[in-house]
Amino acid sequence: MIRLMTYIAIAASFILGIGSGAASAAAKPVIPEGCREVVYSTNPQYPPYDWGIPGGFDGASIELLRMAMPPGLPLRPAVYPWKRVLYLAKQGEIDLVVSLRITPERSRYLVFAPHRAFPNPIVVFARKDRKFPYASRHDLKGLRGGISAGDTFGGGFDEYWRASLTVEEAPTMRENFQKLDSGRIDYFVTSRYAGEAYLAKFPPAHVIVPLSPAISSFDIHFGFSKRSACAPLAEYVSRRLAELDGAGTPERLLQKYLQRYRGSAPDVPGHPAMPGGK
């Protein structure tokens, strides 16, 4: 009887060992054939998510990328203007675009990791001493607004402002905050975190604050070029992003890099341009 029980225990241990090994193997990422390194890029002027530095990028997106990618797979940054980044990803010369919104056009040439990388709430900024009653986009009627050229916001706001609001486009975030500070516009619509990063580093003469609620709250994602050998990693990266999001990592990184950007050297002489969006 004792011998029989010993055999059963040994057999059970063997079976459990096989199961554990299989589960461990399933958890390990399988690097796709031909994916020897990941060439990645992003908007070089979108702190605290990401910004260009000599030889690469800094920002919350870059730290999150390192956490989400398979260990040991080399990552190589490629710094270009934002529009060229998207073009090169479309051609397959960039494997991965970090932290951008999903749109129908981009989905034609990018495979997006389904789980978000970061929240990216779009908000209305206004001078604190000239705040106005605000509960929805309809309260912006009759006021002078500003946006950065090329920005889109989602949630139906793009169609709404064109049809119903008085909005001026300026080349960059810098010009818009200058206009808001001087009273030439009443509000400016942009990313909450990018706007706060700019204001933290370049305080205006008047206090400028974000208003609540957000205009839209579309998330931003990691997108692999459909022409890249590394595109099958999208599902693995998505699972890792879900784990990190569940632990509150993206929000902590955004706060960390807000502080880091504030203390960094200027991107160019004077204020950074910070054009466009995600």
PEVEN-V847193 format. One record per residue. N is the residue number from 1. RES is the residue in three letters. D_CENTER is the distance of its C-alpha to the mean C-alpha in Angstrom with 1 decimal. Layout:
{{N/RES/D_CENTER} {N/RES/D_CENTER}}
This chain:
{{1/MET/63.2} {2/ILE/61.5} {3/ARG/61.1} {4/LEU/59.6} {5/MET/57.0} {6/THR/56.1} {7/TYR/55.5} {8/ILE/53.3} {9/ALA/51.2} {10/ILE/50.8} {11/ALA/49.8} {12/ALA/47.3} {13/SER/45.7} {14/PHE/45.6} {15/ILE/43.9} {16/LEU/41.3} {17/GLY/40.7} {18/ILE/40.1} {19/GLY/37.7} {20/SER/35.8} {21/GLY/35.6} {22/ALA/34.4} {23/ALA/31.7} {24/SER/30.6} {25/ALA/30.6} {26/ALA/28.5} {27/ALA/25.9} {28/LYS/25.6} {29/PRO/23.2} {30/VAL/25.2} {31/ILE/24.0} {32/PRO/24.7} {33/GLU/27.6} {34/GLY/26.8} {35/CYS/23.4} {36/ARG/24.6} {37/GLU/21.4} {38/VAL/17.8} {39/VAL/17.1} {40/TYR/13.4} {41/SER/11.7} {42/THR/8.9} {43/ASN/9.3} {44/PRO/11.8} {45/GLN/11.9} {46/TYR/8.8} {47/PRO/9.6} {48/PRO/9.2} {49/TYR/5.7} {50/ASP/7.9} {51/TRP/11.4} {52/GLY/14.4} {53/ILE/17.3} {54/PRO/20.6} {55/GLY/20.3} {56/GLY/16.5} {57/PHE/13.3} {58/ASP/12.6} {59/GLY/9.9} {60/ALA/8.3} {61/SER/6.2} {62/ILE/9.7} {63/GLU/11.6} {64/LEU/9.8} {65/LEU/10.4} {66/ARG/14.0} {67/MET/14.5} {68/ALA/13.5} {69/MET/15.5} {70/PRO/19.3} {71/PRO/21.3} {72/GLY/23.2} {73/LEU/21.3} {74/PRO/20.9} {75/LEU/17.6} {76/ARG/18.1} {77/PRO/15.8} {78/ALA/16.7} {79/VAL/16.0} {80/TYR/16.7} {81/PRO/16.1} {82/TRP/13.2} {83/LYS/15.8} {84/ARG/17.5} {85/VAL/14.5} {86/LEU/14.4} {87/TYR/18.2} {88/LEU/18.5} {89/ALA/16.3} {90/LYS/18.6} {91/GLN/21.6} {92/GLY/20.5} {93/GLU/20.6} {94/ILE/17.0} {95/ASP/16.4} {96/LEU/12.7} {97/VAL/9.8} {98/VAL/6.6} {99/SER/3.2} {100/LEU/5.3} {101/ARG/7.6} {102/ILE/10.8} {103/THR/13.8} {104/PRO/17.4} {105/GLU/17.6} {106/ARG/14.7} {107/SER/16.1} {108/ARG/19.3} {109/TYR/18.1} {110/LEU/15.1} {111/VAL/15.4} {112/PHE/12.4} {113/ALA/12.2} {114/PRO/13.4} {115/HIS/11.9} {116/ARG/8.4} {117/ALA/6.0} {118/PHE/5.2} {119/PRO/7.3} {120/ASN/6.9} {121/PRO/10.7} {122/ILE/12.5} {123/VAL/15.7} {124/VAL/19.0} {125/PHE/19.9} {126/ALA/23.6} {127/ARG/26.3} {128/LYS/27.5} {129/ASP/31.1} {130/ARG/30.7} {131/LYS/28.7} {132/PHE/29.8} {133/PRO/30.1} {134/TYR/26.8} {135/ALA/26.2} {136/SER/24.7} {137/ARG/24.0} {138/HIS/27.7} {139/ASP/28.4} {140/LEU/26.9} {141/LYS/29.9} {142/GLY/32.3} {143/LEU/29.9} {144/ARG/28.5} {145/GLY/24.7} {146/GLY/22.4} {147/ILE/19.2} {148/SER/17.8} {149/ALA/19.1} {150/GLY/17.1} {151/ASP/14.7} {152/THR/14.6} {153/PHE/13.9} {154/GLY/15.1} {155/GLY/17.4} {156/GLY/20.4} {157/PHE/19.8} {158/ASP/19.9} {159/GLU/23.3} {160/TYR/24.4} {161/TRP/24.0} {162/ARG/25.7} {163/ALA/28.6} {164/SER/29.1} {165/LEU/27.7} {166/THR/28.6} {167/VAL/25.5} {168/GLU/25.5} {169/GLU/23.0} {170/ALA/22.6} {171/PRO/21.2} {172/THR/18.5} {173/MET/17.3} {174/ARG/20.2} {175/GLU/22.9} {176/ASN/21.6} {177/PHE/21.7} {178/GLN/25.1} {179/LYS/26.4} {180/LEU/25.4} {181/ASP/26.9} {182/SER/30.1} {183/GLY/30.5} {184/ARG/30.2} {185/ILE/27.6} {186/ASP/27.3} {187/TYR/23.6} {188/PHE/20.3} {189/VAL/17.4} {190/THR/13.8} {191/SER/10.6} {192/ARG/12.1} {193/TYR/10.2} {194/ALA/10.3} {195/GLY/13.9} {196/GLU/14.9} {197/ALA/14.0} {198/TYR/16.1} {199/LEU/18.9} {200/ALA/19.1} {201/LYS/19.7} {202/PHE/21.9} {203/PRO/23.7} {204/PRO/25.5} {205/ALA/29.2} {206/HIS/28.5} {207/VAL/26.3} {208/ILE/23.3} {209/VAL/21.6} {210/PRO/19.1} {211/LEU/21.0} {212/SER/20.8} {213/PRO/20.1} {214/ALA/16.8} {215/ILE/17.2} {216/SER/14.7} {217/SER/12.2} {218/PHE/10.3} {219/ASP/7.5} {220/ILE/4.6} {221/HIS/6.2} {222/PHE/7.7} {223/GLY/10.6} {224/PHE/13.9} {225/SER/16.5} {226/LYS/19.4} {227/ARG/21.7} {228/SER/20.5} {229/ALA/22.7} {230/CYS/19.7} {231/ALA/18.4} {232/PRO/20.4} {233/LEU/18.1} {234/ALA/15.6} {235/GLU/17.6} {236/TYR/18.0} {237/VAL/14.3} {238/SER/13.8} {239/ARG/16.7} {240/ARG/15.5} {241/LEU/12.1} {242/ALA/14.5} {243/GLU/16.7} {244/LEU/14.2} {245/ASP/12.9} {246/GLY/16.7} {247/ALA/17.3} {248/GLY/15.0} {249/THR/13.1} {250/PRO/9.5} {251/GLU/11.2} {252/ARG/13.6} {253/LEU/11.3} {254/LEU/9.8} {255/GLN/13.5} {256/LYS/14.6} {257/TYR/12.6} {258/LEU/13.6} {259/GLN/17.0} {260/ARG/16.6} {261/TYR/15.5} {262/ARG/18.4} {263/GLY/20.8} {264/SER/19.7} {265/ALA/21.7} {266/PRO/21.1} {267/ASP/19.2} {268/VAL/22.3} {269/PRO/25.6} {270/GLY/25.2} {271/HIS/21.9} {272/PRO/18.7} {273/ALA/18.2} {274/MET/14.5} {275/PRO/15.0} {276/GLY/13.2} {277/GLY/9.8} {278/LYS/7.1}}
